[in-house]
């Protein structure tokens, strides 16, 4: 019985955050930047933001244009600086996504949208590290593996991710 309690406690602690959010990455103020399968992607300041409300952190950013790339993160149970895992079981509700949108200008009402999401199974597939939160900004790093679960089932490796975003 004691072993079961110890394992349960360890599971709950490991699925939440730890107190070390790591260092800040190289993202310029107002952007999210990362490598997607080795290619650099950086969002535009005017379409990148963070929102903290009711224990939830939402981060979104987009490159803009007719061939856009975007990142979206949600941390439920957000408590400030720390490391938040993506995946690890049914009681971890943190998520991340990488989205590619192609708009055909001859038919703009019908864009091709592909979404790779994490987690896509019960395994830990990455993490979001919040290194600093002020009254106006959220700064951190991230990495994850994501799957196009509603499309071709392909995987994308998101590495060297960082953000320095103004809070709304």
C-alpha positions as CSV (number, residue, x, y, z in Angstrom):
1,X,0.0,0.0,0.0
2,X,2.8,2.4,0.9
3,X,4.5,1.6,-2.5
4,X,1.2,2.5,-4.3
5,X,0.9,5.8,-2.5
6,X,4.6,6.7,-3.3
7,X,4.1,5.8,-7.0
8,X,0.9,7.8,-7.2
9,X,2.5,10.8,-5.6
10,X,5.5,10.6,-7.9
11,X,3.2,10.4,-10.9
12,X,1.3,13.5,-9.9
13,X,4.4,15.5,-9.2
14,X,6.1,14.4,-12.5
15,X,3.1,15.4,-14.6
16,X,2.9,18.9,-13.2
17,X,5.6,21.5,-13.2
18,X,8.9,21.7,-11.6
19,X,10.3,25.0,-10.2
20,X,13.1,25.3,-12.8
21,X,11.8,26.8,-16.0
22,X,15.3,27.0,-17.5
23,X,16.8,29.9,-19.3
24,X,15.3,32.1,-21.9
25,X,15.9,31.3,-25.5
26,X,16.9,33.5,-28.4
27,X,13.4,34.7,-29.5
28,X,13.1,38.4,-30.2
29,X,10.5,40.3,-28.2
30,X,7.0,39.5,-29.5
31,X,7.9,36.3,-31.3
32,X,7.9,32.6,-31.2
33,X,10.8,30.9,-32.9
34,X,11.7,27.2,-33.5
35,X,13.1,24.7,-35.9
36,X,10.5,22.4,-37.5
37,X,12.2,19.3,-38.9
38,X,15.3,21.5,-39.0
39,X,13.8,24.5,-40.8
40,X,13.6,27.8,-38.9
41,X,10.1,29.3,-38.3
42,X,9.6,32.7,-36.6
43,X,6.2,34.3,-36.0
44,X,5.3,37.9,-36.5
45,X,4.9,40.3,-33.5
46,X,1.5,41.6,-34.6
47,X,-0.1,38.1,-34.5
48,X,1.7,36.6,-31.5
49,X,0.3,36.8,-28.0
50,X,0.0,35.1,-24.6
51,X,-3.0,35.1,-22.2
52,X,-3.0,34.0,-18.6
53,X,-6.5,33.4,-17.1
54,X,-7.9,31.2,-14.4
55,X,-4.9,29.0,-14.1
56,X,-4.5,28.5,-17.8
57,X,-1.7,29.9,-20.1
58,X,-2.5,30.2,-23.8
59,X,0.3,31.1,-26.3
60,X,-0.3,31.6,-30.0
61,X,1.8,33.0,-32.9
62,X,1.6,33.0,-36.7
63,X,4.0,33.9,-39.5
64,X,1.1,35.5,-41.5
65,X,0.7,35.4,-45.3
66,X,-1.0,32.9,-47.7
67,X,1.5,30.2,-46.7
68,X,1.5,30.6,-42.9
69,X,3.0,28.6,-40.1
70,X,1.8,28.8,-36.5
71,X,2.4,27.6,-33.0
72,X,-0.2,27.2,-30.2
73,X,0.4,26.1,-26.6
74,X,-2.0,25.6,-23.7
75,X,-1.0,24.9,-20.1
76,X,-3.9,24.0,-17.9
77,X,-3.0,24.3,-14.2
78,X,-0.5,27.0,-15.0
79,X,1.4,28.2,-11.9
80,X,4.1,30.5,-13.3
81,X,7.8,29.6,-13.9
82,X,8.6,25.9,-14.3
83,X,8.7,23.0,-16.7
84,X,5.4,21.6,-18.0
85,X,5.3,18.3,-19.8
86,X,3.4,17.5,-22.9
87,X,1.8,14.1,-22.4
88,X,2.4,11.5,-19.8
89,X,-1.1,10.2,-19.1
90,X,-4.8,11.0,-18.9
91,X,-4.3,13.6,-16.1
92,X,-1.9,15.9,-18.1
93,X,-3.9,18.5,-20.1
94,X,-1.1,20.6,-21.5
95,X,-1.0,20.7,-25.3
96,X,1.0,22.1,-28.2
97,X,0.3,22.4,-31.9
98,X,2.2,23.3,-35.1
99,X,-0.1,24.4,-37.9
100,X,0.6,25.0,-41.6
101,X,-2.0,26.9,-43.7
102,X,-2.0,27.3,-47.5
103,X,-4.5,29.7,-49.0
104,X,-5.2,29.6,-52.7
105,X,-6.1,33.2,-53.7
106,X,-8.5,31.9,-56.3
107,X,-10.5,30.1,-53.6
108,X,-9.6,31.8,-50.3
109,X,-12.6,30.5,-48.5
110,X,-11.2,26.9,-48.7
111,X,-7.7,27.0,-47.2
112,X,-5.6,23.8,-46.7
113,X,-4.9,23.5,-43.0
114,X,-2.7,20.8,-41.6
115,X,-2.3,20.5,-37.8
116,X,0.4,18.5,-35.9
117,X,-0.5,18.1,-32.3
118,X,1.2,17.0,-29.1
119,X,0.6,14.9,-27.2
120,X,-0.9,12.3,-29.5
121,X,-0.7,9.3,-27.2
122,X,0.0,8.7,-23.5
123,X,3.8,9.2,-23.8
124,X,5.6,12.4,-22.9
125,X,6.5,14.0,-26.2
126,X,8.0,17.3,-25.1
127,X,7.9,20.2,-22.7
128,X,7.2,23.9,-22.3
129,X,9.6,25.7,-20.0
130,X,8.5,29.1,-18.5
131,X,11.7,30.9,-17.4
132,X,10.1,34.3,-16.6
133,X,6.7,35.8,-16.2
134,X,6.2,39.5,-15.6
135,X,3.1,41.7,-15.5
136,X,3.6,42.2,-19.3
137,X,5.5,39.2,-20.7
138,X,5.9,35.5,-20.7
139,X,9.4,34.1,-21.7
140,X,10.5,30.5,-22.2
141,X,11.5,27.6,-24.4
142,X,9.9,24.5,-25.8
143,X,10.4,21.3,-27.8
144,X,8.0,18.6,-28.8
145,X,7.2,15.9,-31.3
146,X,3.8,16.3,-32.9
147,X,1.6,14.1,-35.1
148,X,-0.8,15.1,-37.9
149,X,-3.6,13.0,-36.3
150,X,-6.4,14.1,-38.7
151,X,-4.2,14.0,-41.8
152,X,-1.4,11.8,-43.1
153,X,-0.2,10.7,-39.6
154,X,3.2,12.3,-40.3
155,X,5.4,13.5,-37.4
156,X,7.1,16.9,-37.0
157,X,10.0,17.5,-34.6
158,X,9.9,20.9,-33.1
159,X,13.2,21.8,-31.6
160,X,15.1,24.9,-30.3
161,X,11.8,26.6,-29.6
162,X,11.7,29.9,-27.6
163,X,9.3,32.7,-27.0
164,X,9.2,36.2,-25.6
165,X,5.6,37.3,-25.8
166,X,3.5,40.2,-24.5
167,X,0.6,39.2,-22.4
168,X,-2.9,40.4,-23.3
